[in-house]
Amino acid sequence: MCKCPSGYTLMDPHDVLKGCQQNFAPQSCDEASAETDLFYLQEMNNVYWQGSEYDKFQGVTEDWCRQTCLADCYCTTAVFINGNCSLKGAPLPNGRIENSFMGKNLIKIRKGNSTSKSAGSANTKRKDGSTLIVVGYQCSSVAWGFSTSSYH
């Protein structure tokens, strides 16, 4: 099954491997208007995207990690685990549910309804009953194994 996180929709409902796209206006990279107050980070438990890190920090707090992602227009999600913060940008390929992943995945979403697209999620059941989480502007065509059949 494939799902897009809240605030994201499938790019192509007929091809889930193309991934999800933001269902809201992206954050401006104009330094004069950082727009940090227009976004929030939604926690996604047991969800992990392999790769896609463009910046890593050690010895930081979760609050620092959150604020850094919110202030960075390229940050799509921040992963915080044991004082380490990884910032990831789009696309986020190979998203998956891993019950063994003990970190926090914090995905950036715009507050309110600042888009002309309708919000929603799409699900596709895979033959093996597993769940694939895809987000970003495209998704790798490689799907890996998963440990559960649903995501919260």
C-alpha positions as CSV (number, residue, x, y, z in Angstrom):
1,M,0.0,0.0,0.0
2,C,1.3,3.5,-0.8
3,K,0.3,6.6,1.0
4,C,1.1,10.3,0.8
5,P,1.5,12.1,4.1
6,S,-1.0,14.8,5.1
7,G,-0.5,17.8,2.9
8,Y,0.9,15.8,0.0
9,T,-0.9,14.1,-3.0
10,L,0.3,11.6,-5.6
11,M,1.9,13.2,-8.6
12,D,0.3,10.5,-10.8
13,P,-2.5,8.3,-9.4
14,H,-1.8,5.7,-12.1
15,D,1.9,5.4,-11.1
16,V,2.5,5.6,-7.4
17,L,6.3,5.2,-7.9
18,K,6.4,8.8,-9.2
19,G,5.9,9.8,-5.6
20,C,4.0,12.6,-3.9
21,Q,4.0,16.3,-4.4
22,Q,3.3,19.1,-1.9
23,N,-0.3,20.1,-1.9
24,F,0.6,23.6,-0.8
25,A,2.6,26.6,-1.9
26,P,6.3,25.9,-1.2
27,Q,8.3,28.0,1.3
28,S,9.9,31.1,-0.2
29,C,13.7,31.1,-0.3
30,D,13.7,34.9,-0.3
31,E,15.7,36.0,2.8
32,A,13.5,39.0,3.3
33,S,10.5,36.7,4.0
34,A,11.6,33.5,5.6
35,E,7.9,32.4,6.1
36,T,8.8,30.2,9.1
37,D,5.5,31.2,10.8
38,L,3.6,29.8,7.8
39,F,4.8,26.2,8.3
40,Y,4.8,23.5,11.0
41,L,6.5,20.1,11.4
42,Q,4.3,17.1,11.7
43,E,5.8,14.1,13.4
44,M,5.6,10.8,11.6
45,N,6.5,7.8,13.8
46,N,8.4,4.9,12.5
47,V,8.8,6.4,9.1
48,Y,12.2,6.6,7.5
49,W,13.6,7.9,4.2
50,Q,17.0,6.4,3.3
51,G,19.4,9.0,1.9
52,S,18.5,12.5,0.7
53,E,20.4,14.2,3.5
54,Y,21.9,17.5,2.5
55,D,23.0,18.6,6.0
56,K,23.7,16.8,9.3
57,F,24.3,18.1,12.8
58,Q,25.4,16.4,16.0
59,G,24.9,17.3,19.6
60,V,21.7,19.3,19.1
61,T,18.3,19.3,20.7
62,E,15.0,18.4,19.0
63,D,13.8,22.0,19.2
64,W,17.0,23.2,17.5
65,C,16.5,20.6,14.7
66,R,12.8,21.7,14.3
67,Q,13.7,25.4,14.1
68,T,16.5,24.8,11.7
69,C,14.3,22.9,9.3
70,L,11.5,25.5,9.6
71,A,14.0,28.3,8.7
72,D,15.5,26.4,5.8
73,C,13.4,26.7,2.6
74,Y,15.0,23.6,1.1
75,C,14.2,21.4,4.1
76,T,11.3,19.0,3.4
77,T,11.8,16.9,6.5
78,A,14.1,16.7,9.5
79,V,15.1,13.4,11.1
80,F,16.1,13.7,14.8
81,I,17.6,10.7,16.7
82,N,19.8,10.7,19.8
83,G,21.0,14.3,19.5
84,N,21.6,14.1,15.7
85,C,19.6,16.1,13.2
86,S,19.5,15.3,9.4
87,L,17.9,17.7,7.0
88,K,16.4,16.2,3.9
89,G,15.0,17.8,0.8
90,A,12.8,16.7,-2.0
91,P,12.5,14.2,-3.5
92,L,12.4,11.7,-0.6
93,P,12.7,8.3,-2.3
94,N,12.2,4.9,-0.6
95,G,10.1,6.1,2.3
96,R,9.1,3.2,4.5
97,I,7.6,2.3,7.8
98,E,10.2,0.6,10.1
99,N,9.1,-0.3,13.5
100,S,12.8,-0.6,14.5
101,F,13.4,3.1,13.6
102,M,13.5,5.0,16.9
103,G,14.0,8.5,15.5
104,K,11.5,11.2,14.8
105,N,10.7,12.2,11.2
106,L,9.4,15.8,11.1
107,I,7.8,16.6,7.8
108,K,7.2,20.2,6.8
109,I,3.6,21.3,6.0
110,R,2.2,24.7,5.3
111,K,-0.4,26.0,7.9
112,G,-3.9,26.6,6.6
113,N,-5.3,26.1,3.1
114,S,-2.9,28.0,1.0
115,T,-3.3,26.0,-2.1
116,S,-5.7,25.6,-5.0
117,K,-5.3,21.8,-5.0
118,S,-7.5,19.6,-2.8
119,A,-5.8,17.8,0.1
120,G,-5.9,14.1,0.4
121,S,-4.1,10.8,0.4
122,A,-4.0,7.9,-2.0
123,N,-3.4,4.3,-1.1
124,T,-2.2,1.4,-3.2
125,K,-2.1,-2.1,-1.8
126,R,1.0,-4.1,-2.9
127,K,0.9,-7.8,-3.5
128,D,2.9,-8.6,-0.4
129,G,0.6,-6.5,1.8
130,S,3.4,-4.1,2.7
131,T,3.3,-0.3,2.9
132,L,5.4,2.1,0.8
133,I,5.6,5.8,1.9
134,V,6.4,8.1,-1.0
135,V,6.9,11.8,-0.7
136,G,8.5,14.6,-2.6
137,Y,8.4,15.3,-6.3
138,Q,9.2,11.8,-7.5
139,C,10.1,8.5,-6.0
140,S,12.7,5.9,-6.9
141,S,11.3,3.0,-8.8
142,V,12.8,0.6,-6.3
143,A,10.5,-0.4,-3.4
144,W,12.1,-2.2,-0.4
145,G,10.5,-4.5,2.2
146,F,8.5,-3.1,5.1
147,S,7.6,-4.4,8.5
148,T,4.0,-3.2,8.8
149,S,0.9,-2.8,6.5
150,S,-0.3,0.6,7.6
151,Y,1.1,4.0,8.7
152,H,-0.3,6.6,11.1
